[in-house]
C-alpha cells in the first residue's frame, strides 16, 4: 500500500504515466484513421475495377430485335492459352 502511495507521489512516475497515456491515445487515433483511409481506398479500387469490367462487358454485347448477343473469348478447355478461342453467343430476350 505504501509503494502505491510512493509511486503516486513521484513526479517522474506521474509525468511518465501522462506521456504514455498520451502516446497510447495518439496511436489508437492513428490506427483508426489508417483503417478508414485503407477502407476508402479499397472501396475506390473495387468500384473502378467493377466499372472497367462493366465497360468491357458492355462493349461486347450487341442488342437487336431478337435479343442480345455477346462475343466471349474463352481459353482452351485444358486451361492453356493456346491462341485458339471459342465464340459463345448468348441470346437473351429483352
Backbone as ProteinMPNN parsed JSONL, in Angstrom:
{"seq_chain_A": "XXXXXXXXXXXXXXXXXXXXXXXXXXXXXXXXXXXXXXXXXXXXXXXXXXXXXXXXXXXXXXXXXXXXXXXXXXXXXXXXXXXXXXXXXXXXXX", "coords_chain_A": {"N_chain_A": [[0.82, -1.179, 0.0], [1.941, 1.21, 0.75], [3.821, 1.438, -1.241], [2.341, 2.045, -3.514], [1.406, 4.571, -2.848], [3.837, 5.911, -2.756], [4.573, 5.749, -5.463], [2.555, 7.293, -6.592], [3.176, 9.723, -5.521], [5.52, 10.387, -6.701], [6.927, 12.559, -8.951], [8.197, 11.995, -11.342], [7.145, 9.489, -12.06], [4.455, 10.157, -12.429], [4.644, 11.991, -14.555], [5.722, 10.302, -16.534], [3.594, 8.493, -16.75], [1.576, 10.184, -17.799], [2.744, 10.825, -20.259], [2.878, 8.289, -21.488], [0.124, 7.616, -21.587], [-0.851, 9.623, -23.275], [0.604, 8.987, -25.576], [-0.368, 6.402, -26.153], [-3.04, 7.032, -26.663], [-2.72, 8.651, -28.974], [-1.676, 6.754, -30.734], [-3.844, 4.983, -30.96], [-5.778, 6.653, -32.192], [-4.442, 7.165, -34.581], [-4.324, 4.556, -35.674], [-7.058, 4.067, -36.114], [-7.707, 6.082, -37.982], [-6.011, 5.306, -40.06], [-7.142, 2.851, -40.716], [-9.648, 3.735, -41.704], [-8.811, 5.194, -43.956], [-7.549, 3.168, -45.492], [-9.744, 1.494, -45.937], [-11.436, 3.177, -47.435], [-9.819, 3.54, -49.707], [-9.661, 0.889, -50.654], [-12.37, 0.436, -51.3], [-12.691, 2.322, -53.355], [-10.895, 1.353, -55.301], [-12.084, -1.136, -55.811], [-14.565, -0.284, -56.848], [-13.728, 1.035, -59.189], [-12.564, -1.087, -60.594], [-14.782, -2.737, -60.94], [-16.365, -1.057, -62.536], [-14.737, -0.882, -64.827], [-14.829, -3.541, -65.656], [-17.546, -3.746, -66.245], [-17.681, -1.967, -68.391], [-16.114, -3.289, -70.317], [-17.643, -5.573, -70.684], [-19.99, -4.39, -71.637], [-19.088, -3.394, -74.065], [-18.855, -5.708, -75.55], [-21.399, -6.651, -75.914], [-24.163, -6.774, -78.01], [-27.244, -5.415, -78.988], [-30.234, -6.368, -80.495], [-33.317, -6.801, -82.381], [-34.049, -9.425, -81.851], [-32.964, -10.055, -79.448], [-30.188, -10.062, -77.232], [-26.724, -10.436, -77.961], [-23.575, -11.833, -77.156], [-20.09, -11.69, -77.591], [-17.73, -13.743, -76.552], [-14.506, -14.557, -75.547], [-12.934, -17.491, -74.809], [-10.517, -19.425, -73.074], [-8.723, -22.374, -74.129], [-9.998, -25.669, -73.416], [-8.24, -27.113, -71.824], [-7.057, -25.29, -70.201], [-4.828, -23.942, -70.989], [-3.556, -21.116, -72.663], [-3.767, -21.223, -75.771], [-4.078, -19.698, -77.987], [-6.204, -20.346, -79.494], [-9.585, -19.645, -79.652], [-12.922, -19.77, -78.438], [-16.205, -19.03, -79.571], [-18.9, -17.683, -77.961], [-22.297, -17.358, -77.961], [-24.835, -15.519, -76.633], [-28.26, -15.511, -76.303], [-30.557, -13.405, -75.296], [-33.76, -12.641, -74.254], [-35.321, -9.484, -74.504]], "CA_chain_A": [[0.0, 0.0, 0.0], [2.832, 2.363, 0.793], [4.511, 1.53, -2.525], [1.436, 2.741, -4.426], [1.425, 5.986, -2.45], [5.125, 6.465, -3.168], [4.532, 5.915, -6.913], [1.671, 8.42, -6.871], [3.801, 10.958, -5.067], [6.699, 10.651, -7.513], [6.654, 13.407, -10.103], [8.694, 11.281, -12.532], [6.177, 8.448, -12.427], [3.259, 10.833, -12.936], [4.986, 12.521, -15.87], [5.842, 9.15, -17.423], [2.241, 7.973, -16.98], [0.899, 11.103, -18.718], [3.346, 10.681, -21.587], [2.438, 7.01, -22.054], [-1.307, 7.687, -21.891], [-0.985, 10.446, -24.478], [1.147, 8.22, -26.691], [-1.319, 5.325, -26.462], [-4.197, 7.669, -27.303], [-2.338, 9.053, -30.329], [-1.546, 5.53, -31.538], [-5.205, 4.488, -31.231], [-6.392, 7.54, -33.183], [-3.742, 6.924, -35.843], [-4.773, 3.264, -36.189], [-8.434, 4.213, -36.598], [-7.675, 6.879, -39.214], [-5.379, 4.472, -41.082], [-8.16, 1.886, -41.136], [-10.627, 4.423, -42.545], [-8.171, 5.512, -45.23], [-7.375, 1.914, -46.228], [-11.068, 1.034, -46.337], [-11.882, 4.053, -48.518], [-9.012, 3.221, -50.882], [-10.084, -0.425, -51.157], [-13.673, 0.601, -51.942], [-12.483, 3.053, -54.601], [-10.274, 0.437, -56.258], [-13.091, -2.125, -56.178], [-15.543, 0.372, -57.706], [-13.129, 1.281, -60.504], [-12.41, -2.382, -61.253], [-16.12, -3.164, -61.337], [-16.777, -0.208, -63.651], [-13.966, -1.299, -66.003], [-15.377, -4.824, -66.08], [-18.849, -3.48, -66.866], [-17.441, -1.342, -69.701], [-15.655, -4.333, -71.239], [-18.806, -6.408, -70.981], [-20.909, -3.607, -72.464], [-18.525, -3.299, -75.41], [-19.011, -6.987, -76.24], [-22.812, -7.012, -76.04], [-24.935, -6.035, -79.005], [-28.683, -5.618, -78.797], [-31.049, -6.219, -81.691], [-34.719, -7.11, -82.132], [-34.204, -10.797, -81.369], [-32.414, -10.168, -78.092], [-28.822, -9.558, -77.188], [-25.725, -11.474, -78.15], [-22.276, -11.448, -76.613], [-18.94, -12.402, -78.139], [-16.816, -14.006, -75.438], [-13.369, -15.415, -75.872], [-12.575, -18.36, -73.69], [-9.3, -20.203, -73.303], [-8.976, -23.768, -74.466], [-10.542, -26.435, -72.294], [-7.181, -27.618, -70.955], [-6.58, -24.224, -69.335], [-3.684, -23.268, -71.602], [-3.929, -20.102, -73.643], [-3.09, -21.672, -76.985], [-4.379, -18.811, -79.091], [-7.493, -20.739, -80.057], [-10.682, -19.122, -78.846], [-14.27, -20.208, -78.793], [-17.169, -17.939, -79.577], [-20.103, -18.021, -77.217], [-23.323, -16.393, -78.283], [-25.946, -15.548, -75.704], [-29.486, -14.915, -76.796], [-31.37, -13.026, -74.147], [-34.926, -11.842, -74.646], [-35.38, -8.179, -73.827]], "C_chain_A": [[0.872, 1.253, 0.0], [3.551, 2.549, -0.534], [3.647, 2.282, -3.542], [1.412, 4.232, -4.109], [2.729, 6.645, -2.878], [5.163, 6.689, -4.678], [3.663, 7.109, -7.295], [2.301, 9.745, -6.475], [5.001, 11.33, -5.925], [6.306, 11.439, -8.761], [7.112, 12.734, -11.399], [7.685, 10.247, -13.009], [4.912, 9.086, -12.996], [3.503, 11.379, -14.352], [5.086, 11.396, -16.903], [4.471, 8.565, -17.75], [1.485, 8.87, -17.961], [1.454, 10.983, -20.134], [2.875, 9.386, -22.247], [0.952, 7.026, -22.403], [-1.556, 8.517, -23.149], [-0.502, 9.691, -25.712], [0.194, 7.096, -27.11], [-2.56, 5.89, -27.138], [-3.899, 8.076, -28.737], [-2.207, 7.844, -31.249], [-2.921, 4.98, -31.902], [-5.899, 5.342, -32.29], [-5.755, 7.32, -34.553], [-4.167, 5.595, -36.467], [-6.171, 3.368, -36.787], [-8.455, 4.99, -37.914], [-7.023, 6.097, -40.352], [-6.354, 3.43, -41.613], [-9.177, 2.549, -42.056], [-10.052, 4.749, -43.923], [-8.001, 4.26, -46.086], [-8.714, 1.385, -46.743], [-11.607, 1.868, -47.495], [-11.125, 3.748, -49.806], [-9.431, 1.887, -51.493], [-11.44, -0.327, -51.857], [-13.545, 1.315, -53.281], [-11.892, 2.145, -55.671], [-11.278, -0.602, -56.732], [-14.119, -1.51, -57.132], [-14.988, 0.608, -59.102], [-12.942, -0.017, -61.281], [-13.754, -2.893, -61.751], [-16.621, -2.355, -62.527], [-16.034, -0.597, -64.93], [-14.489, -2.628, -66.539], [-16.724, -4.635, -66.768], [-18.679, -2.849, -68.244], [-16.993, -2.378, -70.731], [-16.813, -5.225, -71.639], [-19.77, -5.666, -71.893], [-20.389, -3.458, -73.889], [-18.758, -4.57, -76.214], [-20.468, -7.364, -76.492], [-23.458, -6.132, -77.099], [-26.398, -6.389, -78.829], [-29.372, -5.409, -80.134], [-32.477, -6.633, -81.355], [-34.929, -8.499, -81.533], [-33.726, -10.96, -79.93], [-31.035, -9.556, -78.076], [-27.869, -10.728, -77.392], [-24.389, -10.943, -77.66], [-21.201, -12.304, -77.242], [-17.922, -12.55, -77.015], [-15.708, -14.912, -75.912], [-13.0, -16.209, -74.632], [-11.308, -19.129, -74.052], [-9.673, -21.642, -73.63], [-9.36, -24.547, -73.219], [-9.46, -26.935, -71.345], [-6.587, -26.522, -70.062], [-5.398, -23.476, -69.886], [-4.2, -22.25, -72.609], [-3.171, -20.401, -74.934], [-3.346, -20.762, -78.171], [-5.684, -19.173, -79.777], [-8.592, -20.255, -79.113], [-11.997, -19.69, -79.341], [-15.167, -18.973, -78.778], [-18.446, -18.435, -78.92], [-21.133, -16.947, -77.516], [-24.489, -16.577, -77.323], [-27.133, -14.865, -76.343], [-30.383, -14.664, -75.58], [-32.573, -12.223, -74.616], [-34.972, -10.551, -73.835], [-36.794, -7.69, -73.793]], "O_chain_A": [[0.564, 2.234, -0.676], [3.86, 3.675, -0.922], [4.164, 3.065, -4.339], [1.4, 5.061, -5.02], [2.735, 7.797, -3.312], [5.711, 7.689, -5.141], [3.997, 7.852, -8.218], [1.975, 10.782, -7.052], [5.456, 12.472, -5.882], [5.443, 11.012, -9.528], [6.473, 12.894, -12.438], [7.403, 10.138, -14.202], [4.358, 8.575, -13.97], [2.654, 11.237, -15.232], [4.587, 11.531, -18.02], [4.213, 8.184, -18.892], [0.82, 8.365, -18.865], [0.695, 11.034, -21.102], [2.515, 9.382, -23.424], [0.569, 6.486, -23.44], [-2.379, 8.15, -23.988], [-1.13, 9.753, -26.769], [-0.018, 6.875, -28.302], [-3.077, 5.295, -28.082], [-4.728, 7.872, -29.624], [-2.588, 7.909, -32.418], [-3.136, 4.556, -33.037], [-6.542, 4.804, -33.191], [-6.451, 7.293, -35.568], [-4.351, 5.524, -37.682], [-6.432, 2.813, -37.854], [-9.145, 4.598, -38.855], [-7.449, 6.22, -41.501], [-6.39, 3.157, -42.813], [-9.532, 1.981, -43.089], [-10.733, 4.596, -44.936], [-8.281, 4.291, -47.284], [-8.796, 0.884, -47.864], [-12.177, 1.319, -48.439], [-11.725, 3.702, -50.88], [-9.544, 1.769, -52.713], [-11.638, -0.947, -52.902], [-14.221, 0.949, -54.242], [-12.336, 2.165, -56.819], [-11.325, -0.921, -57.92], [-14.503, -2.142, -58.116], [-15.69, 0.406, -60.092], [-13.14, -0.046, -62.496], [-13.85, -3.421, -62.858], [-17.239, -2.912, -63.434], [-16.636, -0.637, -66.003], [-14.579, -2.813, -67.753], [-17.008, -5.295, -67.768], [-19.438, -3.153, -69.164], [-17.437, -2.35, -71.879], [-16.946, -5.591, -72.806], [-20.312, -6.256, -72.828], [-21.182, -3.403, -74.828], [-18.85, -4.513, -77.44], [-20.733, -8.318, -77.223], [-23.318, -4.91, -77.086], [-26.74, -7.539, -78.552], [-29.137, -4.415, -80.822], [-32.817, -6.798, -80.183], [-35.884, -8.717, -80.788], [-34.077, -11.941, -79.275], [-30.752, -8.628, -78.834], [-28.177, -11.865, -77.037], [-24.114, -9.746, -77.744], [-21.379, -13.511, -77.41], [-17.323, -11.564, -76.584], [-15.946, -15.91, -76.593], [-12.786, -15.655, -73.554], [-11.074, -19.44, -75.22], [-10.812, -22.062, -73.424], [-9.075, -24.123, -72.099], [-9.738, -27.159, -70.167], [-5.705, -26.803, -69.251], [-4.992, -22.465, -69.314], [-5.172, -22.505, -73.32], [-2.072, -19.892, -75.154], [-2.864, -21.042, -79.269], [-6.213, -18.384, -80.561], [-8.506, -20.451, -77.901], [-12.149, -20.04, -80.511], [-14.91, -18.006, -78.062], [-18.991, -19.476, -79.287], [-20.866, -15.758, -77.342], [-25.056, -17.664, -77.218], [-27.013, -13.758, -76.867], [-30.885, -15.59, -74.943], [-32.41, -11.22, -75.311], [-34.697, -10.54, -72.635], [-37.061, -6.61, -73.266]]}, "name": "protein", "num_of_chains": 1, "seq": "XXXXXXXXXXXXXXXXXXXXXXXXXXXXXXXXXXXXXXXXXXXXXXXXXXXXXXXXXXXXXXXXXXXXXXXXXXXXXXXXXXXXXXXXXXXXXX"}
